[in-house]
Amino acid sequence: MKKLLPLMRKYIVFAILSPIFMILEVLGDVIIPYLMSKIVDIGIANQDIDYIITIGIIMIIAAILAMVFGVSSSFFGANAGYGFAAEIRQKTFEKIQGYSFANLDSFTISSLITRLTNDCNTIGQVTMMSLRMAIRAPFMLVFALIMSFRINSSLAKIFLVALPVLAIAIFFTLSKARPLFLKLQTHVDKVNGVIQENLTNIRIVKSFNRQDFEEAKFKKRNDNLMYTAFKAISYIIILMPVFNLVVYSTIIAVLWFGGKQITIGTMTGGALISFITYITQVLMSLMMISMYFMNLLRGSASVSRILEVVNTESEINEISMPIDEVRDGSISFENVSFTYPGSSERTLKNINFSIKSGETLGIIGSTGSSKSTLVQLIPRLYDVTEGSVKVGGVDVREYDMEILRHKVSFVLQKNTLFSGTIRSNMKWGKEDATDEEIIDALKNAQAWEFVSSYDDGLDHIVEQNGDNYSGGQKQRLAIARALLKSPKAIILDDSTSAVDMTTDAKIQKAFKENLPDVTTIIIAQRISSIEHADRIIVMHEGSIESMGSHEELLEKSPIYKEIYVSQQKGVIGQ
């Protein structure tokens, strides 16, 4: 918790006031049974109405004050607890934003979502309980015990039997429930994973008519969560009858021995009534402590999961004085090899090539030839294992990462749009972009032709993930968004696969005519998308098989020629 406690600084006043008011509430709750015994033993015994009214008024005032103190403590505790949770959630989210792709590969998305929501909420609840229940229970236990011994020290010895029995039962319950609470969050992760995967791909599920399969998969994980939760709760359920048995047994013993003392005149009726109330307070306090520790177990599991995220350092770190200007879009790979974290097999092997600023480079190869991995090294989405990647003649590890990624635009294979409008999505590329700049980028990406057809133009709604646009439209909007960054280099990772060949050709022509100084790297499955490139790299099993122009590769690269012939047959067949 040492790493998280500084986040409480903003709510430190609430964190201090909550336990103070809780102690004042406990004092009010403890004084009421004592006043009640005075009414019975003095007021009723002596038929003194004035005394009864006076003490009664004091009791009412004490009850009202205790209520006010309790409400105040709850208010301050909730602010401190859930404010603390909000700060942890913010810090964790910011940490994730700084992760490299390698870091993100080590966590499942569903697990990160659970940590940001469920685990942070649990920490907030446990923090609030720590400021209230963890204060109330011990103070109530101590104060009630003091009052019990003050009323009748011989009768209070009953606690020497009751308390150890309850302590043993609580220890047994906690030891059995602890591992189950730790498992509980893992099962929540798995349930969230199924939900996320299903809802993200619901259209595919329906198109393949796999609803029954998905329901069965969800049921299996949901049942595992239910059974684990049931086992954990079962131990708590067992504790309740034990607690009730001890409480009622203690009350019976007090009534038995206390009744005898009343008979012989060593104890009054009012004292016995208040003593029974203090018994309940003592034993309830012990029960509250056990409940707190059970929640603390869940909280400790959540803290461990949050710290796992917070303590994970990004695989990619900036140097102390990074370069903040990218001179041009020239790119070179020098003896580059790359291995994914946790793997022993090299994904890229001894890559060497260079392209001048303003050139167009095409990359093609079979599935799994590491084309995407190659280009992800340029904006430092991953760091090289060996060798160096240079942009503008400078090793990418020497740049300010924000500057590098601003000047090397990347359009990923999966084009994601965010809920909002076309304008708001375009401003991801440039926050202060004017409508003229946005329209110019849309024209270069061949997206203006369909955007201009909307009555509301740039204000046209974009649903979550851009589900109200076709695949080709999303790709063109993503390209336009990347162009707004005014990059030195732009990487299109199979980003025109859903675009027809005519539109694809228009995009390439617009790039050549309107962006002559921008280096363009195009990963494509269709040779028609890259045959115009200055040079083309043919990738095979993580290595460069050949490099040259379209005509040169047709002569010297068997892989390229095979792809070309197969695609030509496909075109002729159509």
PyMOL commands that set and color helices and strands:
alter all, ss='L'
color gray80, all
select helices_A, chain A and resi 5-44+49-97+101-105+109-131+133-151+155-200+202-207+211-264+269-310+371-376+396-398+401-407+422-426+435-444+448-451+457-459+464-466+471-483+501-514+527-529+550-556+558-573
alter helices_A, ss='H'
color red, helices_A
select strands_A, chain A and resi 331-338+348-355+360-365+386-391+394-395+408-411+420-421+461-462+489-493+519-523+535-540+543-548
alter strands_A, ss='S'
color yellow, strands_A
deselect
rebuild
show_as cartoon
